[in-house]
Amino acid sequence: MAGTSSTMSGGVTTPRGFRAAGVSAGIKAKEGSLDLALLVSDAPARAAAVFTTNRALAAPVVVSREHLARSGGTVRAIIVNSGCANACTGEEGMQVARDMAAETARLLGCPVEQVLVASTGVIGVALPMEKIRGGLPLALRALGADQGPSAARAIMTTDPFPKEAATTISIAGRDVAIGGMAKGSGMIEPMLATMLAFVTTDAMVPKALLDRALGEAVNDTFNAITVDGECSTNDCVMLLANGASGASVDEATYGAFVAGLTTVCRELALGIVRGGEGATKLITVRVTGAASSGEARRAAKAIANSPLVKTAIHGGDPNWGRLIAVAGRAGVAFELSRAAVTIGSTVLFKDGRPYDEAAPEAAEYLKGTDLTVSVHLGAGNLSSTVWTCDLSAEYVRINADYRT
Amino acid sequence: MAGTSSTMSGGVTTPRGFRAAGVSAGIKAKEGSLDLALLVSDAPARAAAVFTTNRALAAPVVVSREHLARSGGTVRAIIVNSGCANACTGEEGMQVARDMAAETARLLGCPVEQVLVASTGVIGVALPMEKIRGGLPLALRALGADQGPSAARAIMTTDPFPKEAATTISIAGRDVAIGGMAKGSGMIEPMLATMLAFVTTDAMVPKALLDRALGEAVNDTFNAITVDGECSTNDCVMLLANGASGASVDEATYGAFVAGLTTVCRELALGIVRGGEGATKLITVRVTGAASSGEARRAAKAIANSPLVKTAIHGGDPNWGRLIAVAGRAGVAFELSRAAVTIGSTVLFKDGRPYDEAAPEAAEYLKGTDLTVSVHLGAGNLSSTVWTCDLSAEYVRINADYRT
């Protein structure tokens, strides 16, 4: 059953017992822009979350971590604003993050530690609490089981399109839904920082299994994508499980649950890469023949972040030498005489010998927009897959001209 | 005396007892292009070298390492070709690298292990030995104590200008000259891989001191520059000391020698960055307040390689949030409440508080072409300086269109 689930249309309100809203609180400069999202579970939900490893933690990350610890992982709501990251904003910013949670809790009538907070947008600018305070009642009134799409739009910054995904799995004969929404991609939206993802399920999942499932799913999805190798001050992935389906996940059904969760997270993660700044191609980087899984991932990330690889693919150039050179400098076991490079299904280098006669075939393949490049390290039998996008002049234009 | 030496015009033939040549051997497609350089010490010289850490080692790197080990660090000549990297070329490539050294040794009448070899150019293409064989007698005839500039041109690939530097220091009352030439910058010339540097001195330096001096100088210069974070299959820095000045470096004069060597290496290294693909600005990245020197360097490299930082500076945007965000994700001790960002001499963030009112001043400064950005990590008192260039749409154009 695991691995066979596929996404359907839907999002955070596809699982039963979740309502959402996306409203305009006037945080973004453009009048009427959606910039405040509220996600509510009708009953207290079990929650798991992973946060950025960046040491310049934004205030909402600090507050959400505290609340998860204090509530023992029980959450009623998540309040998210876009347009301002509330990062590098000192003690005042901490107070605003606390006030956002407190005001949401007051309106919902739940303990403050059952509210998580997230922000995305410009770093170093104060988040005006009065706008949040004004927007919250609007969000509360707009809450609906059909408002997942509004919430998905309200968390966007420079995202070219909203990212939503959902799937259904069967647990002990009952249908369980998993849904999610996401925005951004690491520092792909610079200053408008941040990758945020929110996933819901109506399964009942014990806290320990929920944490484990989120860790596994994130490792193979959100942690396996890269646009420019950056990691923002505000990144987080939050998962709520409210049990509204009446189905309980246990060790026996854990595999099915992780598979469904991974399906939803992968769809969201690939959406982030496809929407990367200036991106014209989705690139799957597959590394095989590694001495360990960690080394496979490290080499794959090095390739996926290499500006030389990303520009070559942008230009449709089957430049296998760059793939070999990056694998060779990735700091992992690598044996040139047994290494190989494949673009699509075309072998361009194998066992120390180039196959440049195949370059035209590979160049033709690179005209596509959904591409796979594979590097065999010749040092073992472990592998890893990561996803990235190409690097275009448009990326430079967006990032050089941002703010000026 | 140390640290006061500055560069003067000159290069590898500025020290006494060295001759060089740059000729056309027909390796590069364009007729008459200089592509074969020969550097000869009239007397056997002490040699030290550092090579790429890339595991996909090019054949000339393998051969030069072998020769240095076999000769105990005694070298008469270095033969260098451009236009072909002789990398990923299997056993045939190894044979060509060996033959290049052997033929040079035969013509000079010295043991083969006293000849080092280097190549730079396209990866995965066979280096035609008959062209090297045809070019070598031309190079021998052209050898001259005034031919450093020709050699510096003959090692270029897509470099916009040749890189040469020289200085004079005083050792025990005698003038000692140090000179050098360099090309490229890591993988800045993709496929046309490689940073190569060759440094000469007429000091007499014991092998142990020579190795130590090169390691120190390279650490603060060639290892402190980055254009795109890549490291090629062919990178090397070679240093020859022939004693022709009659001055000997010992522990007492080691400091002065390292200072002079560092001056020459820094000038060459900065020339490489200035000539980076698409570069319009030289950026000095200074990290202070680190818990260790290693962490300072790591954070500085992370900032210097960040496409977000490089594009912001390209666009003249004093985007201090990106500098903080990169420092925070660099994997080093970092304390946001004590951190600071300075662009030029303008403080934009300090002790957890933004100083955005100073942004116009910083933006004005960023219009320059020789810039310094500083990040204080707030975690200790150690520091590091690295150099990089901005990231322009021109970089993408060069690298996307290369080969196609």
Interface residues (C-beta under 8 A of the other chain):
Chain A: T52 T53 N54 R55 A56 L57 A87 C88 T89 G90 E91 V122 I123 G124 V125 M187 P190 M191 A193 D228 G229 E230 C231 S232 T233 S306 P307 L308 T311 A312 H314 G315 G316 D317 N319 W320 G321 R322 I324 A325 V326 A327 G328 R329 A333 F334 E335 L336 S337 A339 F349 G352 R353 P354 D356 A363 L391 S392 A393 Y395 V396 R397 N399 A400 D401 Y402 R403 T404
Chain B: T52 T53 N54 R55 A56 L57 A87 C88 G90 E91 V122 I123 G124 V125 M187 P190 M191 A193 D228 G229 E230 C231 S232 T233 S306 P307 L308 T311 A312 H314 G315 G316 D317 N319 W320 G321 R322 I324 A325 V326 A327 G328 R329 A333 F334 E335 L336 S337 A339 F349 G352 R353 P354 D356 A363 L391 S392 A393 Y395 V396 R397 N399 A400 D401 Y402 R403 T404
